[in-house]
Amino acid sequence: MPYIEPTVVQAKKCIYLCQSLSDLGRDIVLFRFSTESGEIFILTGDEIQIVIQRDGSWEFIV
């Protein structure tokens, strides 16, 4: 299975979202990059869940 790395646009969106969460006083308790799907998953202490796709689009997980 080939190794997948984050895309540049995905990495930039991740930095932007993590900084925004931090500016709002949210603790990031889990950060995961899946080498299988290529998605980035972020979980905050107050249970905000975000997934960032390889094209830089993102969504809240409810």
PDBQT receptor file of N, H, CA, C and O in Angstrom, charges set to zero:
ATOM      1  N   MET A   1       0.841  -1.178   0.000  1.00  0.00    +0.000 N 
ATOM      2  CA  MET A   1       0.000   0.000   0.000  1.00  0.00    +0.000 C 
ATOM      3  C   MET A   1       0.890   1.247   0.000  1.00  0.00    +0.000 C 
ATOM      4  O   MET A   1       1.786   1.366   0.835  1.00  0.00    +0.000 OA
ATOM      5  N   PRO A   2       0.647   2.175  -0.931  1.00  0.00    +0.000 N 
ATOM      6  CA  PRO A   2       1.485   3.388  -0.991  1.00  0.00    +0.000 C 
ATOM      7  C   PRO A   2       1.225   4.312   0.200  1.00  0.00    +0.000 C 
ATOM      8  O   PRO A   2       0.111   4.386   0.720  1.00  0.00    +0.000 OA
ATOM      9  N   TYR A   3       2.254   4.994   0.607  1.00  0.00    +0.000 N 
ATOM     10  H   TYR A   3       3.159   4.934   0.185  1.00  0.00    +0.000 HD
ATOM     11  CA  TYR A   3       2.158   5.954   1.710  1.00  0.00    +0.000 C 
ATOM     12  C   TYR A   3       1.589   7.264   1.192  1.00  0.00    +0.000 C 
ATOM     13  O   TYR A   3       2.055   7.787   0.180  1.00  0.00    +0.000 OA
ATOM     14  N   ILE A   4       0.586   7.797   1.876  1.00  0.00    +0.000 N 
ATOM     15  H   ILE A   4       0.207   7.372   2.698  1.00  0.00    +0.000 HD
ATOM     16  CA  ILE A   4      -0.046   9.057   1.487  1.00  0.00    +0.000 C 
ATOM     17  C   ILE A   4       0.439  10.161   2.420  1.00  0.00    +0.000 C 
ATOM     18  O   ILE A   4       0.484   9.973   3.636  1.00  0.00    +0.000 OA
ATOM     19  N   GLU A   5       0.798  11.302   1.859  1.00  0.00    +0.000 N 
ATOM     20  H   GLU A   5       0.761  11.455   0.872  1.00  0.00    +0.000 HD
ATOM     21  CA  GLU A   5       1.183  12.468   2.649  1.00  0.00    +0.000 C 
ATOM     22  C   GLU A   5       0.122  13.547   2.506  1.00  0.00    +0.000 C 
ATOM     23  O   GLU A   5      -0.625  13.548   1.528  1.00  0.00    +0.000 OA
ATOM     24  N   PRO A   6       0.042  14.475   3.472  1.00  0.00    +0.000 N 
ATOM     25  CA  PRO A   6      -0.920  15.576   3.335  1.00  0.00    +0.000 C 
ATOM     26  C   PRO A   6      -0.576  16.442   2.122  1.00  0.00    +0.000 C 
ATOM     27  O   PRO A   6       0.592  16.594   1.765  1.00  0.00    +0.000 OA
ATOM     28  N   THR A   7      -1.607  17.006   1.499  1.00  0.00    +0.000 N 
ATOM     29  H   THR A   7      -2.556  16.882   1.789  1.00  0.00    +0.000 HD
ATOM     30  CA  THR A   7      -1.377  17.946   0.407  1.00  0.00    +0.000 C 
ATOM     31  C   THR A   7      -1.032  19.308   1.006  1.00  0.00    +0.000 C 
ATOM     32  O   THR A   7      -1.291  19.553   2.185  1.00  0.00    +0.000 OA
ATOM     33  N   VAL A   8      -0.458  20.179   0.212  1.00  0.00    +0.000 N 
ATOM     34  H   VAL A   8      -0.248  19.981  -0.746  1.00  0.00    +0.000 HD
ATOM     35  CA  VAL A   8      -0.100  21.522   0.676  1.00  0.00    +0.000 C 
ATOM     36  C   VAL A   8      -1.345  22.292   1.105  1.00  0.00    +0.000 C 
ATOM     37  O   VAL A   8      -1.359  22.915   2.166  1.00  0.00    +0.000 OA
ATOM     38  N   VAL A   9      -2.395  22.248   0.276  1.00  0.00    +0.000 N 
ATOM     39  H   VAL A   9      -2.384  21.741  -0.587  1.00  0.00    +0.000 HD
ATOM     40  CA  VAL A   9      -3.623  22.974   0.604  1.00  0.00    +0.000 C 
ATOM     41  C   VAL A   9      -4.263  22.409   1.877  1.00  0.00    +0.000 C 
ATOM     42  O   VAL A   9      -4.819  23.158   2.680  1.00  0.00    +0.000 OA
ATOM     43  N   GLN A  10      -4.184  21.114   2.054  1.00  0.00    +0.000 N 
ATOM     44  H   GLN A  10      -3.733  20.505   1.402  1.00  0.00    +0.000 HD
ATOM     45  CA  GLN A  10      -4.730  20.464   3.251  1.00  0.00    +0.000 C 
ATOM     46  C   GLN A  10      -3.936  20.885   4.494  1.00  0.00    +0.000 C 
ATOM     47  O   GLN A  10      -4.519  21.174   5.538  1.00  0.00    +0.000 OA
ATOM     48  N   ALA A  11      -2.627  20.916   4.377  1.00  0.00    +0.000 N 
ATOM     49  H   ALA A  11      -2.153  20.681   3.528  1.00  0.00    +0.000 HD
ATOM     50  CA  ALA A  11      -1.785  21.316   5.500  1.00  0.00    +0.000 C 
ATOM     51  C   ALA A  11      -2.034  22.768   5.889  1.00  0.00    +0.000 C 
ATOM     52  O   ALA A  11      -2.098  23.090   7.076  1.00  0.00    +0.000 OA
ATOM     53  N   LYS A  12      -2.175  23.645   4.897  1.00  0.00    +0.000 N 
ATOM     54  H   LYS A  12      -2.122  23.382   3.934  1.00  0.00    +0.000 HD
ATOM     55  CA  LYS A  12      -2.445  25.057   5.185  1.00  0.00    +0.000 C 
ATOM     56  C   LYS A  12      -3.804  25.235   5.859  1.00  0.00    +0.000 C 
ATOM     57  O   LYS A  12      -3.936  26.036   6.785  1.00  0.00    +0.000 OA
ATOM     58  N   LYS A  13      -4.810  24.496   5.404  1.00  0.00    +0.000 N 
ATOM     59  H   LYS A  13      -4.703  23.845   4.652  1.00  0.00    +0.000 HD
ATOM     60  CA  LYS A  13      -6.132  24.578   6.018  1.00  0.00    +0.000 C 
ATOM     61  C   LYS A  13      -6.081  24.061   7.453  1.00  0.00    +0.000 C 
ATOM     62  O   LYS A  13      -6.750  24.602   8.333  1.00  0.00    +0.000 OA
ATOM     63  N   CYS A  14      -5.301  23.029   7.689  1.00  0.00    +0.000 N 
ATOM     64  H   CYS A  14      -4.757  22.589   6.974  1.00  0.00    +0.000 HD
ATOM     65  CA  CYS A  14      -5.142  22.481   9.027  1.00  0.00    +0.000 C 
ATOM     66  C   CYS A  14      -4.527  23.513   9.970  1.00  0.00    +0.000 C 
ATOM     67  O   CYS A  14      -5.001  23.688  11.092  1.00  0.00    +0.000 OA
ATOM     68  N   ILE A  15      -3.494  24.184   9.526  1.00  0.00    +0.000 N 
ATOM     69  H   ILE A  15      -3.109  24.042   8.613  1.00  0.00    +0.000 HD
ATOM     70  CA  ILE A  15      -2.858  25.219  10.339  1.00  0.00    +0.000 C 
ATOM     71  C   ILE A  15      -3.853  26.338  10.636  1.00  0.00    +0.000 C 
ATOM     72  O   ILE A  15      -3.941  26.810  11.769  1.00  0.00    +0.000 OA
ATOM     73  N   TYR A  16      -4.598  26.758   9.619  1.00  0.00    +0.000 N 
ATOM     74  H   TYR A  16      -4.526  26.375   8.699  1.00  0.00    +0.000 HD
ATOM     75  CA  TYR A  16      -5.594  27.816   9.792  1.00  0.00    +0.000 C 
ATOM     76  C   TYR A  16      -6.657  27.412  10.821  1.00  0.00    +0.000 C 
ATOM     77  O   TYR A  16      -6.983  28.190  11.718  1.00  0.00    +0.000 OA
ATOM     78  N   LEU A  17      -7.191  26.203  10.689  1.00  0.00    +0.000 N 
ATOM     79  H   LEU A  17      -6.927  25.571   9.960  1.00  0.00    +0.000 HD
ATOM     80  CA  LEU A  17      -8.244  25.754  11.608  1.00  0.00    +0.000 C 
ATOM     81  C   LEU A  17      -7.712  25.554  13.024  1.00  0.00    +0.000 C 
ATOM     82  O   LEU A  17      -8.381  25.921  13.990  1.00  0.00    +0.000 OA
ATOM     83  N   CYS A  18      -6.528  24.980  13.160  1.00  0.00    +0.000 N 
ATOM     84  H   CYS A  18      -5.985  24.682  12.376  1.00  0.00    +0.000 HD
ATOM     85  CA  CYS A  18      -5.945  24.798  14.492  1.00  0.00    +0.000 C 
ATOM     86  C   CYS A  18      -5.683  26.149  15.159  1.00  0.00    +0.000 C 
ATOM     87  O   CYS A  18      -5.919  26.299  16.358  1.00  0.00    +0.000 OA
ATOM     88  N   GLN A  19      -5.202  27.128  14.404  1.00  0.00    +0.000 N 
ATOM     89  H   GLN A  19      -5.010  27.007  13.430  1.00  0.00    +0.000 HD
ATOM     90  CA  GLN A  19      -4.973  28.462  14.954  1.00  0.00    +0.000 C 
ATOM     91  C   GLN A  19      -6.295  29.107  15.342  1.00  0.00    +0.000 C 
ATOM     92  O   GLN A  19      -6.381  29.750  16.388  1.00  0.00    +0.000 OA
ATOM     93  N   SER A  20      -7.330  28.947  14.519  1.00  0.00    +0.000 N 
ATOM     94  H   SER A  20      -7.260  28.425  13.669  1.00  0.00    +0.000 HD
ATOM     95  CA  SER A  20      -8.651  29.496  14.835  1.00  0.00    +0.000 C 
ATOM     96  C   SER A  20      -9.219  28.875  16.103  1.00  0.00    +0.000 C 
ATOM     97  O   SER A  20      -9.774  29.576  16.949  1.00  0.00    +0.000 OA
ATOM     98  N   LEU A  21      -9.082  27.567  16.232  1.00  0.00    +0.000 N 
ATOM     99  H   LEU A  21      -8.631  26.998  15.545  1.00  0.00    +0.000 HD
ATOM    100  CA  LEU A  21      -9.551  26.889  17.447  1.00  0.00    +0.000 C 
ATOM    101  C   LEU A  21      -8.794  27.388  18.663  1.00  0.00    +0.000 C 
ATOM    102  O   LEU A  21      -9.388  27.622  19.716  1.00  0.00    +0.000 OA
ATOM    103  N   SER A  22      -7.498  27.551  18.525  1.00  0.00    +0.000 N 
ATOM    104  H   SER A  22      -7.016  27.361  17.670  1.00  0.00    +0.000 HD
ATOM    105  CA  SER A  22      -6.667  28.045  19.623  1.00  0.00    +0.000 C 
ATOM    106  C   SER A  22      -7.048  29.477  20.000  1.00  0.00    +0.000 C 
ATOM    107  O   SER A  22      -7.107  29.813  21.183  1.00  0.00    +0.000 OA
ATOM    108  N   ASP A  23      -7.306  30.316  19.002  1.00  0.00    +0.000 N 
ATOM    109  H   ASP A  23      -7.258  30.043  18.041  1.00  0.00    +0.000 HD
ATOM    110  CA  ASP A  23      -7.717  31.696  19.261  1.00  0.00    +0.000 C 
ATOM    111  C   ASP A  23      -9.027  31.747  20.047  1.00  0.00    +0.000 C 
ATOM    112  O   ASP A  23      -9.264  32.681  20.813  1.00  0.00    +0.000 OA
ATOM    113  N   LEU A  24      -9.873  30.736  19.850  1.00  0.00    +0.000 N 
ATOM    114  H   LEU A  24      -9.680  29.978  19.227  1.00  0.00    +0.000 HD
ATOM    115  CA  LEU A  24     -11.145  30.658  20.567  1.00  0.00    +0.000 C 
ATOM    116  C   LEU A  24     -11.024  29.967  21.930  1.00  0.00    +0.000 C 
ATOM    117  O   LEU A  24     -12.019  29.755  22.623  1.00  0.00    +0.000 OA
ATOM    118  N   GLY A  25      -9.788  29.621  22.300  1.00  0.00    +0.000 N 
ATOM    119  H   GLY A  25      -8.980  29.793  21.738  1.00  0.00    +0.000 HD
ATOM    120  CA  GLY A  25      -9.549  29.002  23.604  1.00  0.00    +0.000 C 
ATOM    121  C   GLY A  25      -9.870  27.521  23.651  1.00  0.00    +0.000 C 
ATOM    122  O   GLY A  25     -10.055  26.965  24.733  1.00  0.00    +0.000 OA
ATOM    123  N   ARG A  26      -9.940  26.868  22.494  1.00  0.00    +0.000 N 
ATOM    124  H   ARG A  26      -9.789  27.320  21.614  1.00  0.00    +0.000 HD
ATOM    125  CA  ARG A  26     -10.244  25.437  22.440  1.00  0.00    +0.000 C 
ATOM    126  C   ARG A  26      -8.959  24.628  22.511  1.00  0.00    +0.000 C 
ATOM    127  O   ARG A  26      -8.004  24.897  21.781  1.00  0.00    +0.000 OA
ATOM    128  N   ASP A  27      -8.940  23.646  23.387  1.00  0.00    +0.000 N 
ATOM    129  H   ASP A  27      -9.715  23.428  23.980  1.00  0.00    +0.000 HD
ATOM    130  CA  ASP A  27      -7.799  22.734  23.481  1.00  0.00    +0.000 C 
ATOM    131  C   ASP A  27      -7.925  21.657  22.407  1.00  0.00    +0.000 C 
ATOM    132  O   ASP A  27      -8.985  21.051  22.254  1.00  0.00    +0.000 OA
ATOM    133  N   ILE A  28      -6.857  21.421  21.671  1.00  0.00    +0.000 N 
ATOM    134  H   ILE A  28      -5.995  21.913  21.795  1.00  0.00    +0.000 HD
ATOM    135  CA  ILE A  28      -6.841  20.340  20.688  1.00  0.00    +0.000 C 
ATOM    136  C   ILE A  28      -6.316  19.103  21.408  1.00  0.00    +0.000 C 
ATOM    137  O   ILE A  28      -5.159  19.060  21.826  1.00  0.00    +0.000 OA
ATOM    138  N   VAL A  29      -7.180  18.095  21.550  1.00  0.00    +0.000 N 
ATOM    139  H   VAL A  29      -8.120  18.130  21.211  1.00  0.00    +0.000 HD
ATOM    140  CA  VAL A  29      -6.813  16.904  22.320  1.00  0.00    +0.000 C 
ATOM    141  C   VAL A  29      -6.398  15.741  21.432  1.00  0.00    +0.000 C 
ATOM    142  O   VAL A  29      -5.743  14.808  21.897  1.00  0.00    +0.000 OA
ATOM    143  N   LEU A  30      -6.774  15.788  20.159  1.00  0.00    +0.000 N 
ATOM    144  H   LEU A  30      -7.306  16.546  19.781  1.00  0.00    +0.000 HD
ATOM    145  CA  LEU A  30      -6.380  14.721  19.250  1.00  0.00    +0.000 C 
ATOM    146  C   LEU A  30      -6.196  15.296  17.858  1.00  0.00    +0.000 C 
ATOM    147  O   LEU A  30      -7.043  16.035  17.355  1.00  0.00    +0.000 OA
ATOM    148  N   PHE A  31      -5.088  14.948  17.250  1.00  0.00    +0.000 N 
ATOM    149  H   PHE A  31      -4.399  14.348  17.659  1.00  0.00    +0.000 HD
ATOM    150  CA  PHE A  31      -4.796  15.314  15.864  1.00  0.00    +0.000 C 
ATOM    151  C   PHE A  31      -4.323  14.042  15.182  1.00  0.00    +0.000 C 
ATOM    152  O   PHE A  31      -3.384  13.403  15.656  1.00  0.00    +0.000 OA
ATOM    153  N   ARG A  32      -4.954  13.664  14.079  1.00  0.00    +0.000 N 
ATOM    154  H   ARG A  32      -5.717  14.183  13.694  1.00  0.00    +0.000 HD
ATOM    155  CA  ARG A  32      -4.576  12.429  13.406  1.00  0.00    +0.000 C 
ATOM    156  C   ARG A  32      -4.614  12.620  11.902  1.00  0.00    +0.000 C 
ATOM    157  O   ARG A  32      -5.572  13.167  11.357  1.00  0.00    +0.000 OA
ATOM    158  N   PHE A  33      -3.567  12.164  11.241  1.00  0.00    +0.000 N 
ATOM    159  H   PHE A  33      -2.789  11.719  11.684  1.00  0.00    +0.000 HD
ATOM    160  CA  PHE A  33      -3.542  12.096   9.782  1.00  0.00    +0.000 C 
ATOM    161  C   PHE A  33      -3.589  10.629   9.393  1.00  0.00    +0.000 C 
ATOM    162  O   PHE A  33      -2.722   9.848   9.785  1.00  0.00    +0.000 OA
ATOM    163  N   SER A  34      -4.592  10.260   8.631  1.00  0.00    +0.000 N 
ATOM    164  H   SER A  34      -5.296  10.895   8.312  1.00  0.00    +0.000 HD
ATOM    165  CA  SER A  34      -4.728   8.878   8.183  1.00  0.00    +0.000 C 
ATOM    166  C   SER A  34      -3.936   8.670   6.896  1.00  0.00    +0.000 C 
ATOM    167  O   SER A  34      -4.221   9.292   5.872  1.00  0.00    +0.000 OA
ATOM    168  N   THR A  35      -2.951   7.800   6.959  1.00  0.00    +0.000 N 
ATOM    169  H   THR A  35      -2.719   7.296   7.791  1.00  0.00    +0.000 HD
ATOM    170  CA  THR A  35      -2.173   7.491   5.759  1.00  0.00    +0.000 C 
ATOM    171  C   THR A  35      -2.953   6.584   4.818  1.00  0.00    +0.000 C 
ATOM    172  O   THR A  35      -2.530   6.352   3.686  1.00  0.00    +0.000 OA
ATOM    173  N   GLU A  36      -4.082   6.073   5.277  1.00  0.00    +0.000 N 
ATOM    174  H   GLU A  36      -4.425   6.262   6.197  1.00  0.00    +0.000 HD
ATOM    175  CA  GLU A  36      -4.918   5.221   4.423  1.00  0.00    +0.000 C 
ATOM    176  C   GLU A  36      -5.909   6.053   3.606  1.00  0.00    +0.000 C 
ATOM    177  O   GLU A  36      -6.035   5.855   2.398  1.00  0.00    +0.000 OA
ATOM    178  N   SER A  37      -6.615   6.988   4.262  1.00  0.00    +0.000 N 
ATOM    179  H   SER A  37      -6.513   7.149   5.244  1.00  0.00    +0.000 HD
ATOM    180  CA  SER A  37      -7.629   7.787   3.569  1.00  0.00    +0.000 C 
ATOM    181  C   SER A  37      -7.104   9.156   3.151  1.00  0.00    +0.000 C 
ATOM    182  O   SER A  37      -7.667   9.789   2.257  1.00  0.00    +0.000 OA
ATOM    183  N   GLY A  38      -6.024   9.619   3.794  1.00  0.00    +0.000 N 
ATOM    184  H   GLY A  38      -5.567   9.105   4.519  1.00  0.00    +0.000 HD
ATOM    185  CA  GLY A  38      -5.488  10.940   3.497  1.00  0.00    +0.000 C 
ATOM    186  C   GLY A  38      -6.237  12.066   4.186  1.00  0.00    +0.000 C 
ATOM    187  O   GLY A  38      -6.037  13.233   3.850  1.00  0.00    +0.000 OA
ATOM    188  N   GLU A  39      -7.099  11.738   5.148  1.00  0.00    +0.000 N 
ATOM    189  H   GLU A  39      -7.261  10.789   5.420  1.00  0.00    +0.000 HD
ATOM    190  CA  GLU A  39      -7.863  12.747   5.868  1.00  0.00    +0.000 C 
ATOM    191  C   GLU A  39      -7.156  13.152   7.157  1.00  0.00    +0.000 C 
ATOM    192  O   GLU A  39      -6.446  12.359   7.775  1.00  0.00    +0.000 OA
ATOM    193  N   ILE A  40      -7.370  14.411   7.546  1.00  0.00    +0.000 N 
ATOM    194  H   ILE A  40      -7.947  15.055   7.044  1.00  0.00    +0.000 HD
ATOM    195  CA  ILE A  40      -6.889  14.901   8.835  1.00  0.00    +0.000 C 
ATOM    196  C   ILE A  40      -8.090  15.014   9.758  1.00  0.00    +0.000 C 
ATOM    197  O   ILE A  40      -9.130  15.545   9.370  1.00  0.00    +0.000 OA
ATOM    198  N   PHE A  41      -7.948  14.517  10.976  1.00  0.00    +0.000 N 
ATOM    199  H   PHE A  41      -7.103  14.085  11.292  1.00  0.00    +0.000 HD
ATOM    200  CA  PHE A  41      -9.010  14.552  11.968  1.00  0.00    +0.000 C 
ATOM    201  C   PHE A  41      -8.535  15.365  13.160  1.00  0.00    +0.000 C 
ATOM    202  O   PHE A  41      -7.436  15.142  13.669  1.00  0.00    +0.000 OA
ATOM    203  N   ILE A  42      -9.356  16.306  13.608  1.00  0.00    +0.000 N 
ATOM    204  H   ILE A  42     -10.248  16.487  13.195  1.00  0.00    +0.000 HD
ATOM    205  CA  ILE A  42      -9.039  17.140  14.771  1.00  0.00    +0.000 C 
ATOM    206  C   ILE A  42     -10.186  17.023  15.764  1.00  0.00    +0.000 C 
ATOM    207  O   ILE A  42     -11.352  17.135  15.387  1.00  0.00    +0.000 OA
ATOM    208  N   LEU A  43      -9.854  16.796  17.039  1.00  0.00    +0.000 N 
ATOM    209  H   LEU A  43      -8.907  16.705  17.345  1.00  0.00    +0.000 HD
ATOM    210  CA  LEU A  43     -10.836  16.736  18.117  1.00  0.00    +0.000 C 
ATOM    211  C   LEU A  43     -10.419  17.724  19.192  1.00  0.00    +0.000 C 
ATOM    212  O   LEU A  43      -9.265  17.739  19.619  1.00  0.00    +0.000 OA
ATOM    213  N   THR A  44     -11.374  18.556  19.631  1.00  0.00    +0.000 N 
ATOM    214  H   THR A  44     -12.312  18.543  19.284  1.00  0.00    +0.000 HD
ATOM    215  CA  THR A  44     -11.082  19.511  20.696  1.00  0.00    +0.000 C 
ATOM    216  C   THR A  44     -11.626  18.992  22.024  1.00  0.00    +0.000 C 
ATOM    217  O   THR A  44     -12.397  18.033  22.063  1.00  0.00    +0.000 OA
ATOM    218  N   GLY A  45     -11.209  19.645  23.113  1.00  0.00    +0.000 N 
ATOM    219  H   GLY A  45     -10.583  20.424  23.081  1.00  0.00    +0.000 HD
ATOM    220  CA  GLY A  45     -11.632  19.251  24.449  1.00  0.00    +0.000 C 
ATOM    221  C   GLY A  45     -13.117  19.376  24.684  1.00  0.00    +0.000 C 
ATOM    222  O   GLY A  45     -13.667  18.682  25.539  1.00  0.00    +0.000 OA
ATOM    223  N   ASP A  46     -13.779  20.246  23.943  1.00  0.00    +0.000 N 
ATOM    224  H   ASP A  46     -13.332  20.810  23.248  1.00  0.00    +0.000 HD
ATOM    225  CA  ASP A  46     -15.226  20.371  24.103  1.00  0.00    +0.000 C 
ATOM    226  C   ASP A  46     -15.965  19.616  22.988  1.00  0.00    +0.000 C 
ATOM    227  O   ASP A  46     -17.101  19.939  22.640  1.00  0.00    +0.000 OA
ATOM    228  N   GLU A  47     -15.290  18.611  22.445  1.00  0.00    +0.000 N 
ATOM    229  H   GLU A  47     -14.367  18.348  22.727  1.00  0.00    +0.000 HD
ATOM    230  CA  GLU A  47     -15.857  17.642  21.512  1.00  0.00    +0.000 C 
ATOM    231  C   GLU A  47     -16.221  18.198  20.139  1.00  0.00    +0.000 C 
ATOM    232  O   GLU A  47     -17.083  17.640  19.460  1.00  0.00    +0.000 OA
ATOM    233  N   ILE A  48     -15.581  19.287  19.718  1.00  0.00    +0.000 N 
ATOM    234  H   ILE A  48     -14.881  19.740  20.269  1.00  0.00    +0.000 HD
ATOM    235  CA  ILE A  48     -15.694  19.716  18.327  1.00  0.00    +0.000 C 
ATOM    236  C   ILE A  48     -14.839  18.757  17.506  1.00  0.00    +0.000 C 
ATOM    237  O   ILE A  48     -13.670  18.533  17.817  1.00  0.00    +0.000 OA
ATOM    238  N   GLN A  49     -15.427  18.198  16.462  1.00  0.00    +0.000 N 
ATOM    239  H   GLN A  49     -16.377  18.380  16.209  1.00  0.00    +0.000 HD
ATOM    240  CA  GLN A  49     -14.711  17.273  15.594  1.00  0.00    +0.000 C 
ATOM    241  C   GLN A  49     -14.695  17.830  14.173  1.00  0.00    +0.000 C 
ATOM    242  O   GLN A  49     -15.727  18.233  13.638  1.00  0.00    +0.000 OA
ATOM    243  N   ILE A  50     -13.517  17.844  13.578  1.00  0.00    +0.000 N 
ATOM    244  H   ILE A  50     -12.679  17.516  14.013  1.00  0.00    +0.000 HD
ATOM    245  CA  ILE A  50     -13.354  18.387  12.226  1.00  0.00    +0.000 C 
ATOM    246  C   ILE A  50     -12.566  17.382  11.392  1.00  0.00    +0.000 C 
ATOM    247  O   ILE A  50     -11.599  16.783  11.863  1.00  0.00    +0.000 OA
ATOM    248  N   VAL A  51     -12.999  17.210  10.147  1.00  0.00    +0.000 N 
ATOM    249  H   VAL A  51     -13.785  17.696   9.764  1.00  0.00    +0.000 HD
ATOM    250  CA  VAL A  51     -12.250  16.396   9.187  1.00  0.00    +0.000 C 
ATOM    251  C   VAL A  51     -11.866  17.292   8.015  1.00  0.00    +0.000 C 
ATOM    252  O   VAL A  51     -12.700  18.022   7.479  1.00  0.00    +0.000 OA
ATOM    253  N   ILE A  52     -10.594  17.227   7.624  1.00  0.00    +0.000 N 
ATOM    254  H   ILE A  52      -9.917  16.634   8.059  1.00  0.00    +0.000 HD
ATOM    255  CA  ILE A  52     -10.087  18.004   6.492  1.00  0.00    +0.000 C 
ATOM    256  C   ILE A  52      -9.742  17.029   5.369  1.00  0.00    +0.000 C 
ATOM    257  O   ILE A  52      -8.929  16.121   5.543  1.00  0.00    +0.000 OA
ATOM    258  N   GLN A  53     -10.372  17.231   4.223  1.00  0.00    +0.000 N 
ATOM    259  H   GLN A  53     -11.033  17.968   4.081  1.00  0.00    +0.000 HD
ATOM    260  CA  GLN A  53     -10.136  16.375   3.057  1.00  0.00    +0.000 C 
ATOM    261  C   GLN A  53      -8.857  16.806   2.341  1.00  0.00    +0.000 C 
ATOM    262  O   GLN A  53      -8.299  17.864   2.631  1.00  0.00    +0.000 OA
ATOM    263  N   ARG A  54      -8.407  15.987   1.417  1.00  0.00    +0.000 N 
ATOM    264  H   ARG A  54      -8.860  15.128   1.181  1.00  0.00    +0.000 HD
ATOM    265  CA  ARG A  54      -7.162  16.261   0.696  1.00  0.00    +0.000 C 
ATOM    266  C   ARG A  54      -7.232  17.527  -0.152  1.00  0.00    +0.000 C 
ATOM    267  O   ARG A  54      -6.200  18.136  -0.433  1.00  0.00    +0.000 OA
ATOM    268  N   ASP A  55      -8.444  17.938  -0.568  1.00  0.00    +0.000 N 
ATOM    269  H   ASP A  55      -9.283  17.443  -0.340  1.00  0.00    +0.000 HD
ATOM    270  CA  ASP A  55      -8.577  19.141  -1.384  1.00  0.00    +0.000 C 
ATOM    271  C   ASP A  55      -8.694  20.415  -0.539  1.00  0.00    +0.000 C 
ATOM    272  O   ASP A  55      -8.883  21.504  -1.080  1.00  0.00    +0.000 OA
ATOM    273  N   GLY A  56      -8.580  20.276   0.794  1.00  0.00    +0.000 N 
ATOM    274  H   GLY A  56      -8.426  19.391   1.233  1.00  0.00    +0.000 HD
ATOM    275  CA  GLY A  56      -8.653  21.425   1.686  1.00  0.00    +0.000 C 
ATOM    276  C   GLY A  56     -10.055  21.715   2.196  1.00  0.00    +0.000 C 
ATOM    277  O   GLY A  56     -10.228  22.546   3.088  1.00  0.00    +0.000 OA
ATOM    278  N   SER A  57     -11.060  21.042   1.643  1.00  0.00    +0.000 N 
ATOM    279  H   SER A  57     -10.920  20.368   0.919  1.00  0.00    +0.000 HD
ATOM    280  CA  SER A  57     -12.408  21.228   2.173  1.00  0.00    +0.000 C 
ATOM    281  C   SER A  57     -12.484  20.558   3.548  1.00  0.00    +0.000 C 
ATOM    282  O   SER A  57     -11.762  19.603   3.831  1.00  0.00    +0.000 OA
ATOM    283  N   TRP A  58     -13.361  21.073   4.378  1.00  0.00    +0.000 N 
ATOM    284  H   TRP A  58     -13.948  21.850   4.148  1.00  0.00    +0.000 HD
ATOM    285  CA  TRP A  58     -13.469  20.530   5.735  1.00  0.00    +0.000 C 
ATOM    286  C   TRP A  58     -14.910  20.570   6.185  1.00  0.00    +0.000 C 
ATOM    287  O   TRP A  58     -15.743  21.279   5.621  1.00  0.00    +0.000 OA
ATOM    288  N   GLU A  59     -15.186  19.782   7.228  1.00  0.00    +0.000 N 
ATOM    289  H   GLU A  59     -14.509  19.206   7.686  1.00  0.00    +0.000 HD
ATOM    290  CA  GLU A  59     -16.532  19.738   7.770  1.00  0.00    +0.000 C 
ATOM    291  C   GLU A  59     -16.493  19.361   9.239  1.00  0.00    +0.000 C 
ATOM    292  O   GLU A  59     -15.577  18.687   9.711  1.00  0.00    +0.000 OA
ATOM    293  N   PHE A  60     -17.520  19.819   9.948  1.00  0.00    +0.000 N 
ATOM    294  H   PHE A  60     -18.264  20.366   9.565  1.00  0.00    +0.000 HD
ATOM    295  CA  PHE A  60     -17.723  19.389  11.317  1.00  0.00    +0.000 C 
ATOM    296  C   PHE A  60     -18.361  18.005  11.278  1.00  0.00    +0.000 C 
ATOM    297  O   PHE A  60     -19.190  17.724  10.413  1.00  0.00    +0.000 OA
ATOM    298  N   ILE A  61     -17.978  17.150  12.206  1.00  0.00    +0.000 N 
ATOM    299  H   ILE A  61     -17.304  17.378  12.909  1.00  0.00    +0.000 HD
ATOM    300  CA  ILE A  61     -18.619  15.846  12.354  1.00  0.00    +0.000 C 
ATOM    301  C   ILE A  61     -19.577  15.960  13.530  1.00  0.00    +0.000 C 
ATOM    302  O   ILE A  61     -19.187  16.341  14.634  1.00  0.00    +0.000 OA
ATOM    303  N   VAL A  62     -20.828  15.626  13.277  1.00  0.00    +0.000 N 
ATOM    304  H   VAL A  62     -21.145  15.316  12.381  1.00  0.00    +0.000 HD
ATOM    305  CA  VAL A  62     -21.845  15.726  14.323  1.00  0.00    +0.000 C 
ATOM    306  C   VAL A  62     -22.096  14.373  14.924  1.00  0.00    +0.000 C 
ATOM    307  O   VAL A  62     -22.922  14.242  15.826  1.00  0.00    +0.000 OA
TER     308      VAL A  62
